[in-house]
């Protein structure tokens, strides 16, 4: 089921940006907390790279996997992007269709939810690892799985997976609309001049990645299936649902 919005998706975007800003402020005010949560994000990004290494090795999917890892579902720090977006929401309302704003809002909501869930993991892991420890991100897969179960939030975990798919479905739909893609290309210089560079670059990376696939149904189904399999295995009690992402190699 697609993610639903009220009549004004900019309202949803404003609320999601406020949630994200609160997380960035918390990290900035407590460096130890910031290091731990950043470490959790990096650890999960490594897990994603290993889980989808086979897709990233295929030219058809490589750009889309990088987009998911860096723009949607990985451990990147979006503080600057989100600060830029917060400043230009009124401009977005004038220049972009509501459907595109809704897609951006879903992406930011996904970021906010991921930060919520990372914070919940951090609350469990911090007493075990020491938030200020240099080895705070050296936890094992069993420790991660135990923290995942202790934190709970299972409905939010499933929602996180679904929202990533919703953004992908929307982008796949947009790339089949030549007028929208053409308008995006024409907006490149004006968007950067107007302070919309972060938004413009996000949309261009997404459009380019999904256009390169030539159809995203199989890709999005694979993402959802694998992420649900990992989630279900952890919930069922598995302490080895994926290889240790701290170990180098395939």
JOLINBEL-V124052 format. One record per residue. N is the residue number from 1. RES is the residue in three letters. NEAR is the number of other C-alpha atoms within 10 Angstrom. D_LAST is the distance of its C-alpha to the last C-alpha in Angstrom with 2 decimals. Layout:
n:res:near:d_last
N:RES:NEAR:D_LAST
N:RES:NEAR:D_LAST
//
This chain:
n:res:near:d_last
1:UNK:6:34.36
2:UNK:11:34.23
3:UNK:13:34.56
4:UNK:9:38.32
5:UNK:14:40.24
6:UNK:9:43.89
7:UNK:9:46.01
8:UNK:12:44.83
9:UNK:20:41.03
10:UNK:20:41.74
11:UNK:15:42.95
12:UNK:20:39.62
13:UNK:23:37.89
14:UNK:17:40.32
15:UNK:16:39.65
16:UNK:22:35.85
17:UNK:22:36.18
18:UNK:16:38.48
19:UNK:18:35.98
20:UNK:25:33.27
21:UNK:18:35.85
22:UNK:12:36.72
23:UNK:18:33.15
24:UNK:17:33.04
25:UNK:12:36.45
26:UNK:13:35.44
27:UNK:17:32.51
28:UNK:13:34.83
29:UNK:11:37.53
30:UNK:11:35.41
31:UNK:13:32.93
32:UNK:18:31.49
33:UNK:20:30.93
34:UNK:21:29.38
35:UNK:19:26.91
36:UNK:28:25.87
37:UNK:26:25.49
38:UNK:21:23.59
39:UNK:22:21.21
40:UNK:23:20.78
41:UNK:21:20.07
42:UNK:19:17.41
43:UNK:21:15.72
44:UNK:20:15.91
45:UNK:19:14.71
46:UNK:19:11.41
47:UNK:20:11.33
48:UNK:20:12.26
49:UNK:18:9.67
50:UNK:20:6.90
51:UNK:19:9.64
52:UNK:18:10.44
53:UNK:14:7.60
54:UNK:12:9.32
55:UNK:19:12.59
56:UNK:17:11.98
57:UNK:11:11.24
58:UNK:11:14.73
59:UNK:11:17.66
60:UNK:19:19.69
61:UNK:21:17.57
62:UNK:18:15.89
63:UNK:21:18.94
64:UNK:26:19.46
65:UNK:25:16.06
66:UNK:19:16.79
67:UNK:21:20.28
68:UNK:19:19.27
69:UNK:19:17.02
70:UNK:15:19.71
71:UNK:20:22.95
72:UNK:24:22.86
73:UNK:23:20.39
74:UNK:22:18.49
75:UNK:24:19.73
76:UNK:15:21.81
77:UNK:15:25.37
78:UNK:18:27.79
79:UNK:15:30.96
80:UNK:10:32.33
81:UNK:16:31.59
82:UNK:20:33.28
83:UNK:15:36.19
84:UNK:16:36.75
85:UNK:23:36.72
86:UNK:17:39.21
87:UNK:12:41.62
88:UNK:14:41.61
89:UNK:17:41.72
90:UNK:11:45.41
91:UNK:14:44.56
92:UNK:18:41.79
93:UNK:15:44.42
94:UNK:9:46.62
95:UNK:12:44.10
96:UNK:13:41.53
97:UNK:11:42.00
98:UNK:16:41.70
99:UNK:13:38.80
100:UNK:18:36.70
101:UNK:21:37.74
102:UNK:23:36.80
103:UNK:22:33.25
104:UNK:22:33.00
105:UNK:23:34.54
106:UNK:24:31.97
107:UNK:23:29.14
108:UNK:26:30.97
109:UNK:23:31.75
110:UNK:23:28.08
111:UNK:28:27.46
112:UNK:22:30.40
113:UNK:20:29.26
114:UNK:21:25.75
115:UNK:20:27.61
116:UNK:17:29.91
117:UNK:20:27.14
118:UNK:21:25.41
119:UNK:19:28.90
120:UNK:18:29.35
121:UNK:23:26.15
122:UNK:27:27.33
123:UNK:18:30.72
124:UNK:18:29.26
125:UNK:25:26.81
126:UNK:17:29.27
127:UNK:9:31.66
128:UNK:13:28.92
129:UNK:18:27.04
130:UNK:16:29.83
131:UNK:22:29.62
132:UNK:15:30.55
133:UNK:13:28.25
134:UNK:13:25.97
135:UNK:12:23.38
136:UNK:21:23.97
137:UNK:21:20.34
138:UNK:14:19.18
139:UNK:17:19.71
140:UNK:15:17.72
141:UNK:19:16.55
142:UNK:16:19.89
143:UNK:15:21.83
144:UNK:21:20.39
145:UNK:21:21.21
146:UNK:19:24.65
147:UNK:18:25.35
148:UNK:23:24.36
149:UNK:17:26.90
150:UNK:14:29.46
151:UNK:18:29.41
152:UNK:14:30.02
153:UNK:14:30.49
154:UNK:15:29.02
155:UNK:8:31.07
156:UNK:14:29.79
157:UNK:17:26.15
158:UNK:15:26.98
159:UNK:15:28.93
160:UNK:21:26.04
161:UNK:19:23.98
162:UNK:20:27.11
163:UNK:23:27.97
164:UNK:21:24.67
165:UNK:21:25.46
166:UNK:19:29.05
167:UNK:23:28.15
168:UNK:25:26.03
169:UNK:18:28.93
170:UNK:17:31.39
171:UNK:21:29.54
172:UNK:22:29.12
173:UNK:15:32.87
174:UNK:19:33.81
175:UNK:21:32.19
176:UNK:15:34.62
177:UNK:10:37.55
178:UNK:10:38.44
179:UNK:11:41.08
180:UNK:15:38.74
181:UNK:18:36.13
182:UNK:11:39.01
183:UNK:11:40.42
184:UNK:16:37.12
185:UNK:12:37.09
186:UNK:11:40.70
187:UNK:16:40.03
188:UNK:15:37.56
189:UNK:12:40.14
190:UNK:12:42.55
191:UNK:19:39.83
192:UNK:14:38.73
193:UNK:10:42.41
194:UNK:10:43.13
195:UNK:15:40.38
196:UNK:22:38.13
197:UNK:19:35.42
198:UNK:18:32.73
199:UNK:19:33.50
200:UNK:19:33.80
201:UNK:15:30.44
202:UNK:16:28.75
203:UNK:19:30.53
204:UNK:16:29.87
205:UNK:16:26.09
206:UNK:25:26.21
207:UNK:23:28.66
208:UNK:16:26.85
209:UNK:24:23.47
210:UNK:27:25.23
211:UNK:21:27.55
212:UNK:17:24.74
213:UNK:18:23.54
214:UNK:13:27.02
215:UNK:16:26.97
216:UNK:21:24.74
217:UNK:13:25.74
218:UNK:9:22.74
219:UNK:18:20.33
220:UNK:17:22.25
221:UNK:12:22.57
222:UNK:14:18.83
223:UNK:20:18.46
224:UNK:16:21.44
225:UNK:12:20.48
226:UNK:14:17.05
227:UNK:19:18.58
228:UNK:16:21.60
229:UNK:13:19.69
230:UNK:17:18.02
231:UNK:20:21.49
232:UNK:15:23.36
233:UNK:16:21.29
234:UNK:20:21.84
235:UNK:16:25.49
236:UNK:10:25.95
237:UNK:13:25.04
238:UNK:16:21.42
239:UNK:16:19.85
240:UNK:15:16.36
241:UNK:16:15.84
242:UNK:15:12.15
243:UNK:12:9.60
244:UNK:16:10.83
245:UNK:20:9.93
246:UNK:16:11.47
247:UNK:10:8.94
248:UNK:8:7.00
249:UNK:6:3.80
250:UNK:10:0.00
//
